[in-house]
């Protein structure tokens, strides 16, 4: 008896091309929903505790699944992994700390300036200056330059901006790991990140982190805000051109704002929605008009 073959529809080249895009969109939506749920735990264990759950449990799950010790590392690879993981941990911690005082969508938009600046840093085409203009407009509408309704907490904004800087460094250091197995690089990087952030969580939340009910919630945070979306991104990166990946990912601030509205009931002002739209437009324009280089597996 011969094994049944896949149906022609499942073998279709179109389906094969769509799978990475489906993985990317799924990862973005899962990440936004998982981060919204993580924020709901702040009153119990704080942003530091939620970050410890997100990164620490994610690292454990990724190590168990991918078993990164099976693959050899050179000394240069080990150094790259340490840098990659350190900025990944700092990015997660500073972003969650920012979420204590500013809405999710706004925090993502500010954080997005990091990779956007990296995309524009060597740009010289006139259209790129238009993109810079949109980015400046968006930041100008978000930054707490004046008080009043809708004004954002300066500390939260600064933490989100630092997370953006870490995101840019994450991309730079991640490029040095694209020759490794994706599961290995994510598992090792997340393990280093856990070493950075878990002590903060333990110092802040203490015994509350070991409450069984909270541990279950922390497991959900780790799966849906880190391990699963990051892994889906790595799948997407293998099948989507670099430019197209960045354009699609540019929708993340808007998706985050919608998740914050639905899950956390974070109602943004009209000015904040316009600011998010301006940053999304800047990101899409910058990436869509930048000459593409065929690099596979760039982490974001």
GUVEXKOL-819991 format. One line per field, with one value per residue (C-alpha): x, y, z; residue number from 1; residue in one letter. Coordinates in Angstrom, 2 decimals. Example, Ala and Ser with C-alpha at 12.3 -4.5 7.8 and 13.67 -1.06 7.14 Angstrom:
<atoms>
u: c(12.30  13.67)
v: c(-4.50  -1.06)
w: c(7.80  7.14)
i: c(1  2)
aa: c(A  S)
</atoms>
This chain:
<atoms>
u: c(0.00  1.41  1.15  -1.47  -0.01  -0.77  -3.58  -2.54  -3.80  -1.37  1.49  0.64  3.52  1.06  0.34  4.06  4.62  1.75  2.86  5.69  3.32  0.71  3.42  4.46  0.92  0.13  3.28  2.43  -1.11  -0.04  2.71  0.31  -2.25  0.35  1.91  -1.52  -2.14  1.31  0.46  -2.60  -0.21  1.67  -0.47  0.51  4.18  5.18  6.70  9.93  8.18  6.21  9.45  11.11  8.28  8.29  12.00  12.85  10.15  10.61  14.30  13.53  10.96  13.20  16.16  14.02  12.59  15.70  18.43  21.03  23.93  23.69  25.32  28.91  29.77  32.96  34.33  33.09  29.62  29.57  30.45  27.74  25.20  26.06  25.66  22.47  20.97  22.03  20.31  17.30  16.97  17.44  14.88  12.27  12.81  12.82  9.77  7.74  8.84  7.57  4.20  3.63  2.79  2.12  -0.30  0.87  0.39  2.20  5.09  5.51  5.42  8.18  10.20  9.83  11.94  15.00  14.84  13.42  16.46  18.69  16.93  17.34  20.83  22.58  19.72  20.28  17.29  14.80  11.94  13.83  13.80  10.03  10.06  12.19  9.63  6.79  8.81  9.60  5.94  4.88  7.39  6.50  2.87  3.75  6.51  5.43  6.56  3.46  1.16  -2.57  -4.86  -3.07  0.36  2.63  4.79  8.37  9.94  7.75  8.68  12.40  12.16  10.34  13.01  15.76  13.94  14.04  17.80  18.11  15.92  18.31  21.27  19.32  19.10  22.79  23.95  21.35  22.80  25.97  23.99  22.13  24.51  23.40  20.34  17.45  16.26  19.77  20.25  16.84  17.25  20.77  19.92  16.84  18.89  21.36  18.43  17.00  20.26  19.85  16.20  15.27  17.28  15.24  12.02  13.11  14.26  10.96  8.30  10.03  7.89  4.91  6.66  6.27  2.53  1.14  -1.72  0.67  3.13  0.41  -0.29  3.44  3.65  0.95  2.86  6.06  4.41  2.23  4.40  7.82  8.54  5.78  5.90  9.71  9.74  7.10  9.22  12.17  9.97  8.80  12.31  13.32  10.64  10.03  12.38  14.01  12.25  8.82  9.28  10.03  7.05  4.66  6.23  5.64  2.01  3.02  2.39  -1.15  -1.76  -0.44  -2.74  -5.74  -4.73  -4.37  -7.81  -9.50  -7.70  -6.67  -9.28  -6.54  -8.33  -5.89  -6.50  -6.94  -3.50  -1.92  -3.60  -2.30  1.18  1.11  -0.09  2.74  5.36  3.86  3.91  7.54  8.54  6.71  8.13  11.68  11.76  9.82  12.14  15.46  17.54  17.12  19.97  19.38  19.99  18.06  17.19  17.73  16.15  13.89)
v: c(0.00  3.38  6.42  8.98  11.95  15.54  17.14  19.34  22.42  21.81  21.34  24.58  27.05  29.79  28.09  27.64  31.37  32.37  30.28  32.67  35.65  33.81  33.01  36.66  38.01  35.32  36.17  39.88  39.29  36.70  39.03  41.95  39.83  38.18  41.52  42.92  39.95  40.39  44.00  42.80  41.02  44.21  44.92  41.50  41.00  44.27  44.85  43.25  40.04  39.85  40.31  37.57  35.20  36.20  35.77  33.13  30.60  31.30  30.50  27.23  26.18  27.11  25.23  22.12  22.28  23.17  21.66  24.20  22.22  19.89  22.54  23.67  27.31  29.16  31.77  34.50  32.91  32.78  36.47  37.34  35.28  37.08  40.52  39.46  38.05  40.97  43.56  41.25  41.16  44.91  45.52  43.35  44.82  48.47  47.97  46.35  49.07  51.64  49.89  50.77  54.35  54.57  52.66  49.58  50.98  54.19  52.30  50.11  53.18  54.89  51.67  51.30  54.41  52.28  49.92  52.71  54.89  51.95  51.59  55.30  55.93  55.44  56.67  59.53  59.41  62.31  59.99  58.94  62.51  62.41  59.27  61.04  63.84  61.42  59.82  63.22  64.19  61.01  61.46  65.13  64.21  61.55  63.12  64.96  68.35  70.03  69.07  68.59  65.79  62.91  63.95  60.95  60.15  61.26  58.28  55.85  57.55  57.40  53.70  52.98  54.95  52.94  49.76  51.08  51.54  47.98  46.80  48.40  46.72  43.44  43.62  44.44  41.64  39.22  39.54  37.96  34.81  34.22  31.39  29.42  27.22  29.63  27.59  27.55  31.30  32.10  29.59  30.72  34.40  34.05  32.17  35.05  37.48  35.49  35.91  39.67  40.12  37.31  38.82  42.03  40.05  38.12  41.27  43.05  40.33  37.86  34.91  36.07  34.68  31.17  31.37  28.42  30.46  33.22  30.69  29.38  32.93  33.46  30.37  31.83  35.13  33.34  31.30  33.98  37.06  35.61  31.97  31.47  34.86  34.90  31.41  32.36  35.37  33.10  30.94  34.03  35.39  32.27  32.75  36.51  38.99  41.35  44.47  42.87  41.49  44.97  46.52  43.98  44.29  48.04  47.40  46.27  49.62  49.72  46.09  46.82  49.83  47.72  44.97  47.55  48.91  45.48  43.73  46.59  49.20  51.72  54.46  56.64  60.24  61.20  62.82  59.58  57.55  60.08  59.79  56.00  56.23  58.64  56.29  53.32  55.32  56.34  52.74  51.38  54.13  53.72  49.97  49.87  52.41  51.12  48.92  45.35  43.02  39.28  38.55  35.64  35.30  38.85  38.92  41.78)
w: c(0.00  -0.95  1.28  0.20  -1.62  -0.79  -2.73  -5.65  -3.80  -0.93  -3.41  -5.23  -5.59  -4.63  -1.29  -0.72  -1.31  0.98  3.96  5.02  4.82  6.86  9.42  9.62  10.04  12.59  14.51  14.58  15.83  18.41  19.66  20.07  21.87  24.09  25.03  25.88  28.17  29.75  30.58  32.48  34.89  35.80  38.91  40.32  39.39  37.76  34.34  35.53  36.57  33.33  31.37  33.41  32.54  28.88  28.37  30.97  30.10  26.38  26.70  28.48  25.86  22.93  24.39  24.92  21.40  19.39  21.59  20.43  21.91  18.91  16.71  17.08  17.73  16.96  19.33  16.99  16.95  20.74  20.99  18.47  20.43  23.67  22.06  20.30  23.50  25.68  23.50  23.14  26.93  27.29  24.53  26.24  29.70  28.62  26.39  29.17  31.59  29.07  28.93  32.59  31.64  27.88  25.60  23.72  20.21  21.06  22.66  19.56  17.31  19.29  19.46  15.69  15.18  15.98  12.99  10.84  11.57  10.73  7.37  6.60  7.97  4.63  2.46  0.06  -2.33  -2.17  -1.26  1.84  3.12  2.74  4.87  7.47  7.43  8.18  10.97  12.52  12.21  13.97  16.78  17.12  17.63  20.21  22.26  25.44  24.18  25.57  28.41  28.23  27.18  25.50  26.77  27.34  30.33  29.52  31.31  29.37  26.11  26.98  27.80  24.53  22.65  24.37  23.36  19.78  20.01  21.29  18.41  15.90  17.62  17.65  13.86  13.51  15.81  14.45  10.96  12.27  13.14  9.88  8.97  12.03  12.33  13.12  16.07  17.50  17.21  18.74  21.60  22.52  22.15  24.34  26.94  27.18  27.34  30.27  32.16  31.71  32.72  35.13  38.04  37.67  37.83  40.91  42.67  42.00  42.29  44.60  45.74  43.66  40.59  42.01  42.65  40.60  39.13  38.08  36.68  34.34  33.19  32.75  30.58  28.32  28.18  27.19  24.46  22.91  23.30  22.60  21.72  19.15  17.34  17.24  15.77  13.20  12.23  11.60  9.35  7.48  7.06  5.14  2.50  2.20  0.51  2.97  1.63  1.57  5.08  6.38  4.60  6.10  9.54  9.36  10.22  13.72  15.49  14.11  15.06  18.54  18.88  17.89  20.34  23.10  22.28  22.21  25.07  27.36  26.38  25.66  23.75  21.81  20.84  17.20  17.30  18.50  15.73  13.17  14.68  14.44  10.82  9.98  11.43  9.56  6.30  6.94  7.53  4.49  2.28  3.53  3.03  -0.23  -1.87  -0.56  -2.83  -1.73  -0.99  -0.97  2.70  4.18  7.81  9.07  12.53  13.46)
i: c(1  2  3  4  5  6  7  8  9  10  11  12  13  14  15  16  17  18  19  20  21  22  23  24  25  26  27  28  29  30  31  32  33  34  35  36  37  38  39  40  41  42  43  44  45  46  47  48  49  50  51  52  53  54  55  56  57  58  59  60  61  62  63  64  65  66  67  68  69  70  71  72  73  74  75  76  77  78  79  80  81  82  83  84  85  86  87  88  89  90  91  92  93  94  95  96  97  98  99  100  101  102  103  104  105  106  107  108  109  110  111  112  113  114  115  116  117  118  119  120  121  122  123  124  125  126  127  128  129  130  131  132  133  134  135  136  137  138  139  140  141  142  143  144  145  146  147  148  149  150  151  152  153  154  155  156  157  158  159  160  161  162  163  164  165  166  167  168  169  170  171  172  173  174  175  176  177  178  179  180  181  182  183  184  185  186  187  188  189  190  191  192  193  194  195  196  197  198  199  200  201  202  203  204  205  206  207  208  209  210  211  212  213  214  215  216  217  218  219  220  221  222  223  224  225  226  227  228  229  230  231  232  233  234  235  236  237  238  239  240  241  242  243  244  245  246  247  248  249  250  251  252  253  254  255  256  257  258  259  260  261  262  263  264  265  266  267  268  269  270  271  272  273  274  275  276  277  278  279  280  281  282  283  284  285  286  287  288  289  290  291  292  293  294  295  296  297  298  299  300)
aa: c(X  X  X  X  X  X  X  X  X  X  X  X  X  X  X  X  X  X  X  X  X  X  X  X  X  X  X  X  X  X  X  X  X  X  X  X  X  X  X  X  X  X  X  X  X  X  X  X  X  X  X  X  X  X  X  X  X  X  X  X  X  X  X  X  X  X  X  X  X  X  X  X  X  X  X  X  X  X  X  X  X  X  X  X  X  X  X  X  X  X  X  X  X  X  X  X  X  X  X  X  X  X  X  X  X  X  X  X  X  X  X  X  X  X  X  X  X  X  X  X  X  X  X  X  X  X  X  X  X  X  X  X  X  X  X  X  X  X  X  X  X  X  X  X  X  X  X  X  X  X  X  X  X  X  X  X  X  X  X  X  X  X  X  X  X  X  X  X  X  X  X  X  X  X  X  X  X  X  X  X  X  X  X  X  X  X  X  X  X  X  X  X  X  X  X  X  X  X  X  X  X  X  X  X  X  X  X  X  X  X  X  X  X  X  X  X  X  X  X  X  X  X  X  X  X  X  X  X  X  X  X  X  X  X  X  X  X  X  X  X  X  X  X  X  X  X  X  X  X  X  X  X  X  X  X  X  X  X  X  X  X  X  X  X  X  X  X  X  X  X  X  X  X  X  X  X  X  X  X  X  X  X  X  X  X  X  X  X  X  X  X  X  X  X  X  X  X  X  X  X)
</atoms>
